[in-house]
Amino acid sequence: MKKKGLFLLLMVVFLLATESIQAQCSICTKTASQLGEGPAKALNSAIIYLAFAPLAIMGFIGFRWWKKEQTIIAAEEANIN
């Protein structure tokens, strides 16, 4: 249970720290600098927002895969003993 709490705490910290993350490529940075400070921050936030869904899906698939492997390993160890 502690692992879940630590994981959730880390997720909250990372989500709150997104303000300082720069996710723009060089072309987007150049375009955003021409637009001004406000639109540049909005563009950066949008890039991070759009990147979250695929990363969350990959994380979910990886977690499910890891859990399945753990159950297979546990079953194999139970059969050996």
C-alpha positions as CSV (number, residue, x, y, z in Angstrom):
1,M,0.0,0.0,0.0
2,K,2.9,2.3,0.7
3,K,4.1,1.9,-2.9
4,K,0.8,3.1,-4.3
5,G,0.9,6.2,-2.0
6,L,4.5,6.9,-3.0
7,F,3.6,6.5,-6.7
8,L,0.6,8.9,-6.4
9,L,2.7,11.4,-4.5
10,L,5.3,11.3,-7.3
11,M,2.7,11.7,-10.0
12,V,1.2,14.8,-8.2
13,V,4.7,16.3,-7.8
14,F,5.5,15.7,-11.5
15,L,2.1,17.1,-12.6
16,L,2.6,20.3,-10.5
17,A,6.1,20.7,-11.8
18,T,4.9,20.9,-15.5
19,E,5.1,24.7,-15.4
20,S,8.8,24.7,-15.6
21,I,9.1,22.0,-18.2
22,Q,10.1,23.2,-21.7
23,A,8.6,20.8,-24.3
24,Q,9.1,22.8,-27.5
25,C,11.2,21.9,-30.4
26,S,13.4,24.5,-32.0
27,I,10.8,25.4,-34.6
28,C,8.0,25.8,-32.0
29,T,10.3,27.9,-29.8
30,K,11.0,30.2,-32.7
31,T,7.3,30.5,-33.6
32,A,6.3,31.0,-30.0
33,S,8.9,33.7,-29.4
34,Q,7.3,35.7,-32.3
35,L,3.9,35.4,-30.7
36,G,4.8,36.7,-27.3
37,E,5.1,35.5,-23.7
38,G,1.5,34.4,-23.1
39,P,1.0,32.4,-26.3
40,A,4.4,30.8,-25.8
41,K,3.5,29.5,-22.4
42,A,0.1,28.3,-23.8
43,L,1.8,26.4,-26.6
44,N,4.2,24.8,-24.2
45,S,1.4,23.7,-21.9
46,A,-0.5,22.3,-24.9
47,I,2.5,20.3,-26.0
48,I,2.8,18.8,-22.5
49,Y,-1.0,18.2,-22.3
50,L,-1.0,16.3,-25.7
51,A,2.0,14.2,-24.7
52,F,0.4,13.0,-21.5
53,A,-2.2,10.7,-23.0
54,P,0.2,8.5,-25.1
55,L,2.6,8.4,-22.2
56,A,-0.2,7.4,-19.8
57,I,-1.3,4.6,-22.1
58,M,2.2,3.3,-22.5
59,G,2.7,3.4,-18.8
60,F,-0.6,1.5,-18.2
61,I,0.3,-1.2,-20.7
62,G,3.8,-1.5,-19.2
63,F,2.3,-1.8,-15.7
64,R,-0.2,-4.5,-16.8
65,W,2.6,-6.4,-18.5
66,W,4.8,-6.2,-15.4
67,K,2.0,-7.4,-13.2
68,K,1.3,-10.3,-15.5
69,E,5.0,-11.3,-15.5
70,Q,5.0,-11.1,-11.7
71,T,2.1,-13.5,-11.5
72,I,3.7,-15.9,-14.0
73,I,7.0,-15.9,-12.0
74,A,5.1,-16.5,-8.8
75,A,3.2,-19.4,-10.3
76,E,6.4,-20.9,-11.6
77,E,8.1,-20.6,-8.2
78,A,5.1,-22.2,-6.6
79,N,5.3,-25.2,-9.0
80,I,9.0,-25.6,-8.4
81,N,8.6,-25.7,-4.7
